[in-house]
Amino acid sequence: MYLASFVALSLVAQVSSETDSSEAKAKAQALLNEGAQYYERAEFADALDKFDQAYEAFPSPKLLFNIGQASRELGRPVDAVEAFEKFLEQASEAPPEMIAEARRSVDELLPRVGKLLIDCGISGAEITVDGKRVGESPISDLIRVEPGTHQVTVTHEGMTPAIENVTVAAGTVQTVVLRLRALVEVPVTPAVPVVVPASVPEHAPEPDQGVAETAKQPAAGQGWWLGRKWTWVAAGSTVVLAAGAAIEGLAMQSRFDELNKSCGSASGSPTPSCTDDQISSLDTRKNIANVLWGLSAAAAVTTGVLFFVEGRPVAVAPMAGETTGFVASMRF
C-alpha cells in the first residue's frame, strides 16, 4: 500500500504542475487532494468518491490510475482492471513507475475476475448484467464480472424478455445462451354496445287488475308432475281428510251397531233404553265425519283447479261456485 500511496501523491504533484487557471482543473485538483488524504488514511471508499468527482470535473486520463488503486483496495477487481487498462491506453505520457504499477496491477487482478460470453441469437437486443447495461447484441467481447452469481437479462422490442441467473468462478469463462420469443398477440373481443333508451317514463302503466299474473312455466324437460308443488299439497290434503272422514264414519257406524244391539231394536227405531249421552256421542262423530268429508271435497276441487293452473301460463278470471260433499247419516 506504501507504493500505491506514493504513486497517487506523485500524480497529485504532476497534475498540480500542469494546472492552469481554468475552473475545471482547479476543482479537479482540490478534489484530488482530498481523495489523496483519504487514501493515506486507508479510507478507500471516500477516496474513490473524490477521485470519481475529480475525473467528472476534468476527465484527465491520469486520474484513472488513482481510481484503479482505490477500487483494488476496496475489493472491486473488475472496476480496478477497467480503470488501469484505460489509464494504460490513454495516459501514454505518464511517469514510467505509474505505467509499470498499472501493468502489474492488471496482471495481478485478472485471475480474480470471471467472464461471461452471452449469446441471444438476435441482433439489436439490449443486454444487462445485474441491472447494468453492457451493450447490444451481438457482443463478441467477454464481459468481466466478479466471482459469484449474476443475473443476465436480454430484452428486445416485440419479444418476451429472457432472464437467467449464472454463477461464475474466478478466472473462468461462462457461456450464457438466451433465446427470445415473439410476443403472442391475444385477440381482443369487441365489447357489445349497451343500448340505453333515450327516455324512461316516470310512471310505468299499471297491469290489468282483472287478470291474475301469469304463472311460471316449468323448466324444459320437466314432466307434468314437476313444478306443481301446491297441486300435490292439495292432493295430499284431500287424501288425508278423506281418510279421516272415512275412519270417523266407520267408528260412528261401529258405535251405532253396538248401541243398536244393546239398547235399540232390530228395526232401528229408538228405544228409551239408549241414554242421551250415548246418542249425543253418535251425533258428535257424525258431525265430525261430515265436516271432514266437506273439507276433503273442497281440497279435491282445489287439486283439480291447481292441476290445470299451476305450472303453465294461464289467465285466471275471478269466478264463484259451490260444491257439495258426501254426507254421513244415521238413524235409530
DACOR-V254187 format. One record per residue. N is the residue number from 1. OMEGA is omega in radians with two decimals (NA if undefined). BURIAL is + if it has 24 or more other ideal C-beta (glycine too) atoms within 12 Angstrom, else -. D_FIRST is the distance of its C-alpha to the first C-alpha in whole Angstrom. Layout:
N/OMEGA/BURIAL/D_FIRST + N/OMEGA/BURIAL/D_FIRST
//
This chain:
1/3.12/-/0 + 2/3.14/-/4 + 3/3.14/-/5 + 4/3.13/+/5 + 5/-3.14/+/6 + 6/-3.14/-/9 + 7/3.14/+/10 + 8/3.13/+/11 + 9/3.07/+/12 + 10/3.13/+/14 + 11/3.10/+/15 + 12/-3.13/+/17 + 13/-3.09/-/19 + 14/3.13/+/20 + 15/-3.13/+/21 + 16/-3.12/-/23 + 17/-3.11/-/25 + 18/-3.05/-/26 + 19/3.03/-/27 + 20/-3.04/-/31 + 21/-3.09/-/33 + 22/-3.10/-/33 + 23/-3.11/-/32 + 24/-3.14/-/30 + 25/3.12/-/27 + 26/3.12/-/27 + 27/3.13/-/27 + 28/3.13/+/24 + 29/3.13/+/22 + 30/3.13/-/23 + 31/3.13/+/21 + 32/3.10/+/18 + 33/3.12/+/18 + 34/3.13/+/18 + 35/3.13/+/15 + 36/3.11/+/13 + 37/3.08/-/14 + 38/-3.11/+/13 + 39/3.14/+/10 + 40/3.13/+/9 + 41/-3.14/-/11 + 42/3.04/-/9 + 43/-2.93/-/12 + 44/3.13/+/11 + 45/3.11/-/15 + 46/3.11/-/16 + 47/3.14/+/14 + 48/3.13/+/15 + 49/3.14/-/19 + 50/3.12/+/19 + 51/3.11/+/17 + 52/3.13/+/20 + 53/3.12/+/23 + 54/-3.14/+/22 + 55/3.11/+/22 + 56/3.14/-/25 + 57/3.13/+/27 + 58/-2.99/+/26 + 59/3.04/-/25 + 60/-3.13/+/23 + 61/-3.13/+/22 + 62/3.10/+/19 + 63/-3.14/+/18 + 64/3.11/+/17 + 65/3.11/+/14 + 66/3.12/+/13 + 67/3.12/+/14 + 68/3.14/+/13 + 69/-3.13/+/9 + 70/3.13/+/10 + 71/3.11/+/13 + 72/-3.13/+/11 + 73/3.12/+/9 + 74/3.14/+/12 + 75/3.10/-/14 + 76/-3.02/+/16 + 77/-3.12/+/16 + 78/3.14/+/19 + 79/-3.12/+/18 + 80/-3.14/+/15 + 81/-3.13/+/17 + 82/3.14/+/20 + 83/-3.14/+/18 + 84/-3.14/+/16 + 85/3.09/+/20 + 86/3.09/+/21 + 87/-3.14/+/19 + 88/-3.11/+/20 + 89/-2.98/-/24 + 90/-3.06/-/24 + 91/-3.10/+/22 + 92/-3.12/-/24 + 93/3.13/-/24 + 94/3.12/+/20 + 95/-3.10/-/19 + 96/-3.12/-/18 + 97/3.09/-/15 + 98/3.13/+/14 + 99/3.14/+/16 + 100/3.13/-/15 + 101/3.14/+/12 + 102/3.14/+/14 + 103/3.10/-/16 + 104/3.14/-/14 + 105/3.13/+/12 + 106/3.14/+/16 + 107/-3.13/-/17 + 108/-3.01/-/14 + 109/-3.07/+/15 + 110/3.11/+/19 + 111/3.12/-/20 + 112/-3.05/+/19 + 113/3.00/+/21 + 114/-3.10/+/25 + 115/3.12/+/27 + 116/2.99/+/31 + 117/-3.01/+/34 + 118/3.13/+/36 + 119/3.13/+/40 + 120/3.04/+/43 + 121/-3.14/-/45 + 122/-3.14/+/46 + 123/3.06/-/45 + 124/3.11/-/44 + 125/3.13/+/43 + 126/-3.09/+/40 + 127/3.07/+/37 + 128/3.07/+/34 + 129/-3.09/+/32 + 130/3.11/-/31 + 131/-3.14/-/33 + 132/-3.11/-/31 + 133/3.14/-/33 + 134/3.09/+/32 + 135/3.11/-/35 + 136/3.13/-/39 + 137/-0.04/+/40 + 138/3.08/-/40 + 139/-3.11/+/36 + 140/-3.13/-/36 + 141/3.07/-/32 + 142/-3.13/+/30 + 143/-3.11/+/29 + 144/3.10/+/25 + 145/3.07/+/25 + 146/3.12/+/22 + 147/-3.13/-/24 + 148/-3.11/-/27 + 149/-3.11/-/30 + 150/3.12/+/31 + 151/-3.14/+/34 + 152/-3.12/+/35 + 153/3.10/+/38 + 154/-3.13/+/40 + 155/3.10/+/43 + 156/-3.11/+/46 + 157/3.12/-/49 + 158/-3.13/-/52 + 159/3.11/-/50 + 160/3.13/-/49 + 161/3.07/-/45 + 162/-3.09/+/43 + 163/3.10/-/40 + 164/3.04/+/39 + 165/-3.07/-/36 + 166/3.12/+/34 + 167/-3.07/-/31 + 168/3.08/+/29 + 169/-3.14/-/27 + 170/3.09/-/23 + 171/-3.13/-/24 + 172/3.08/-/28 + 173/-3.13/-/30 + 174/3.13/+/33 + 175/3.13/-/36 + 176/3.13/+/37 + 177/3.13/-/41 + 178/-3.14/+/42 + 179/3.12/-/46 + 180/3.10/+/47 + 181/3.14/-/51 + 182/3.10/-/53 + 183/3.10/-/54 + 184/3.13/-/58 + 185/3.12/-/60 + 186/3.13/-/62 + 187/-3.13/-/66 + 188/3.12/-/66 + 189/-3.12/-/70 + 190/-3.13/-/72 + 191/3.11/-/73 + 192/-3.12/-/76 + 193/3.11/-/78 + 194/-3.13/-/79 + 195/3.13/-/82 + 196/3.13/-/83 + 197/-3.10/-/87 + 198/-3.13/-/87 + 199/3.13/-/89 + 200/3.14/-/90 + 201/-3.10/-/93 + 202/-3.10/-/93 + 203/3.10/-/96 + 204/3.14/-/96 + 205/3.14/-/100 + 206/3.08/-/101 + 207/-3.14/-/102 + 208/-3.10/-/106 + 209/-3.07/-/107 + 210/-3.09/-/110 + 211/-3.14/-/108 + 212/3.11/-/105 + 213/-3.14/-/102 + 214/3.13/-/101 + 215/3.13/-/100 + 216/3.09/-/97 + 217/3.07/-/98 + 218/-3.13/-/97 + 219/-3.13/-/93 + 220/3.11/-/94 + 221/3.13/-/95 + 222/3.09/-/96 + 223/-3.11/-/100 + 224/-3.11/-/103 + 225/-3.14/-/102 + 226/3.14/-/99 + 227/-3.13/-/98 + 228/-3.05/+/101 + 229/-3.07/-/100 + 230/3.05/-/103 + 231/-3.13/+/106 + 232/3.05/-/105 + 233/3.14/-/105 + 234/3.13/+/108 + 235/3.10/+/109 + 236/3.10/-/108 + 237/3.12/+/110 + 238/-3.13/+/113 + 239/-3.12/-/113 + 240/-3.13/-/112 + 241/3.13/+/115 + 242/3.10/+/117 + 243/3.10/-/117 + 244/3.13/+/117 + 245/-3.14/+/120 + 246/3.13/-/122 + 247/-3.13/-/121 + 248/3.10/+/122 + 249/3.10/+/126 + 250/3.10/-/126 + 251/3.11/+/126 + 252/-3.12/+/128 + 253/3.12/-/131 + 254/3.12/-/130 + 255/3.12/+/131 + 256/3.13/+/134 + 257/-3.12/-/135 + 258/-3.14/-/135 + 259/-3.13/+/137 + 260/3.11/+/139 + 261/-3.03/-/140 + 262/-3.06/-/140 + 263/-3.13/-/142 + 264/3.12/+/143 + 265/-3.12/-/145 + 266/-3.13/-/145 + 267/3.13/-/146 + 268/3.13/-/143 + 269/-3.10/-/145 + 270/3.13/-/144 + 271/-3.12/-/146 + 272/-3.08/-/146 + 273/3.10/-/144 + 274/-3.10/+/140 + 275/3.11/-/139 + 276/3.13/-/137 + 277/3.13/-/134 + 278/3.13/+/134 + 279/-3.14/+/135 + 280/3.12/-/132 + 281/3.09/-/130 + 282/3.11/+/131 + 283/-3.14/-/131 + 284/3.13/-/127 + 285/3.10/+/126 + 286/-3.11/+/128 + 287/3.13/-/126 + 288/3.13/+/123 + 289/3.14/+/123 + 290/3.11/+/125 + 291/3.14/-/122 + 292/3.09/+/119 + 293/3.12/+/121 + 294/3.13/+/121 + 295/3.14/+/117 + 296/3.09/+/117 + 297/3.12/+/119 + 298/3.11/+/117 + 299/3.12/+/113 + 300/3.10/+/115 + 301/3.12/-/116 + 302/3.12/+/112 + 303/3.14/+/111 + 304/3.13/-/113 + 305/-3.13/-/112 + 306/-3.13/+/108 + 307/-3.12/+/108 + 308/-3.08/-/109 + 309/-3.01/+/107 + 310/3.06/+/104 + 311/3.10/+/101 + 312/-3.12/-/103 + 313/3.10/-/103 + 314/3.01/-/106 + 315/-3.06/-/108 + 316/3.08/-/110 + 317/3.13/-/112 + 318/3.12/-/114 + 319/-3.12/-/117 + 320/3.13/-/119 + 321/3.11/-/121 + 322/3.11/-/123 + 323/3.07/-/123 + 324/-3.13/-/125 + 325/3.09/-/124 + 326/-3.11/-/126 + 327/3.08/-/128 + 328/-3.14/+/129 + 329/3.10/-/133 + 330/3.07/+/135 + 331/3.09/-/138 + 332/NA/+/140
//
